[in-house]
Amino acid sequence: MRRLMLMASPPAVALLAVAIYGAEGTGGQTAQAATASPAAAPHVVKADLPGRAIFEHNCAPCHGAGPGDDGTPMLPGTMALQRRYEGEVPAALELRDDLDGDTLRLFVRNGIGAMPMFRKSELSDADVDAVAAYLKATAEASGVK
Amino acid sequence: MAVLPPDLDAANFARFLEELRGAVGADWVWSSEEDLGPYRDSFSPVWNQAEERHASAAVAPADVEQVQAIVRIAGRYKVPLFPISTGKNFGYGGPSPNVTGSVVLDLKRMNRVLEVDDKRHFALVEPGVSYFDLYRHIKDNGLKVMIDCPDPGWGSPIGNSLERGIGYTMPQFRDHFGASCGMEVVLPNGEVMRTGMGALPGSQSWQEYKYGFGPDPSGLFAQGNFGIVTKMGFRLMPLPEYYRTGLITVPRRRDFVKLVEHVNYLSDSSLIGEAVYGSPLAALMGDKSFYALATKVGGPSDAEMDAAANKAGLPSWQVDLQFFGPEAATRENWEYAKQRILADIPGAKAIDGDHFPLPATEEQLLNTTQPYKTGIRRYGALGVPSLGIWRIVSGNGHVGFFPVLPRSGEAVFEMQRAMCDGLREFPLAGRFFNATTAPLYWHSYAFQMVFAPSVKHDDPALNAQVHAAMKKAVALAAEHGWGDYRAAPIYQDDVADTYSFNNHALRRFHEQLKDAIDPDGIVAPGRGGIWPRRFRK
């Protein structure tokens, strides 16, 4: 049975690399940047739907398909899904065709692991439905079967 | 978990909510348990415990007039409001209020970038504007200014600066409250006030001269509870032409003292942006014998640490320097920094780093072109909002204690030793405070260190240990003259208690002010450790 986890907490980060982070969140000890080269991002054909802008503004900074910061291969949310599913489903949300509005809402409103909850003032229920429609159309346009 | 505001019964709470709906529309008032879930602090170490603070409702106004209306309704019912801007404030309490039963005043809908001027270098924004929003506005309009952005970038310039958050560029910009210039505030009686030149009708310099005339009360609204900020101005850095980095290493532990003095000089002379300190020896902390040395009771000797560094073939300390400005100026400033430090510290080495014109290319932003391992996180360094840092969050998040210490090597060594020894009963503390712990140079003129243990919603025993460690850390640091700069509501009284000079004269002054303008505690009672008469025990 396919698990409906969107994001799990990443494995404990080595505390020596509890990197730096700042004002909005917490801070940490100086760490050296990862040296891994970014993996080639998967091919995503973005659907021209209203949910695209909502996804790109609110979700893509963590769940986008591109590389992560400072040499990390994936963005944090995408990396977490990669670890969770180990390739069973695509790690990038834009390649997922199995996420309807109710499923997305479950995680958006409740959070999971390191993913926080999002308030209706930030993302309305209609916004979440629009994102779901965009993801499905994008996954299909990108050739996900 | 349904809760009521203090001293209000269910029937009057229902009437209160009905008045709120009348003011902002029914779609923008939330009171169900489901809708209030996202107003909990998901990083809380007291998750599902009696100490957790819960809101009774949330309301999201669209404009200043609606904020005024809400404040007046709350005043009639004596309901505390807890204003939030946008973003998450994780590690510092999230959106959870100081007083259970408060109504969260969610300013997310007030999300206009009112002005960005790239000739006079400022912005004026509303509280719901995020760093992403401001960055996109600047980029979409081709404006030649650079923001200074915290991590992660979902925060808001207003919310972050009112928490005295920081960023990673030049000193005068990475102190976000320090870089603010002019604010509009709804006071606890519902009146609108503007500070600085904003108080002078017709003035065109609200974002250029923050003081106006007479006392400037702006500071009361940062980590305070004297009003609700609905507009705020910020100074912005002109987009620099060029960016350059370089790395300095020094061989011996004690060399850190001189290194810090030189970097202080460079920073206070406006020659560098954030200096990112580190100890290459931190890479040895996975080795049990080195870990034991670095966390030794009383601290290791310089000779012991130098021997370990020699054995590993590593320098004891490093600092990443960053330069902004015209290409020639960045080159000359880096050359000057190298000469100054290498001439004074035997064995110090310098490595030229990546450098390029701004704005950066995507590859440069991804920080894969640096010729050495760097502590710099490029997005932050260049004021580009990102959530990439979220990769380090484990469990359900973490708490955060950030003691402020003097900008000297000796002070760093003393905090390493004292906090490591004093928190020894908490197994994780040695990972945060040990002989390789480097200071954070986020604030313009002070260092900080960090204690940020993770929490898990389903592990109350772990959370209780973290909670106890946080309380002890606050008290222990204060014994040495180190104070936290920012805290979650559950720790604000503990932290405020440590700022106790002359029998808590500062807190008593704040309480007098609070009693004068907000005796019923309509605006965030308890925030910053400031309680109005109604709530004082």
Interface residues (C-beta under 8 A of the other chain):
Chain A: S9 P10 P11 A12 V13 A14 L15 L16 A17 V18 A19 I20 Y21 G22 A23 E24 G25 T26 G27 G28 Q29 T30 A31 Q32 A33 T35 S37 P38 H57 P61 C62 P67 G68 D69 D70 G71 T72 L75 P76 G77 M79 R109 N110 G111 G113 A114 P116 M117 F118 R119 K120 S121 E122
Chain B: W28 W30 E34 D35 G37 P38 Y39 R40 S42 A58 A60 T86 G87 K88 N89 F90 G91 G94 P95 D106 K108 R109 F132 P150 D151 P152 G153 W154 G155 N160 E163 G165 I166 G167 Y168 H176 V276 Y277 G278 S279 A282 A283 M285 G286 L366 N367 T368 Q370 K373 T374 G375 I376 R377 R378 Y379 G380 P385 S386 L387 G388 I389 W390 R391 I392 V393 S394 G395 N396 G397 H398 V399 G400 F402 L428 R431 F432 T437 A438 L440 W442 Q448 V450 A452 S454
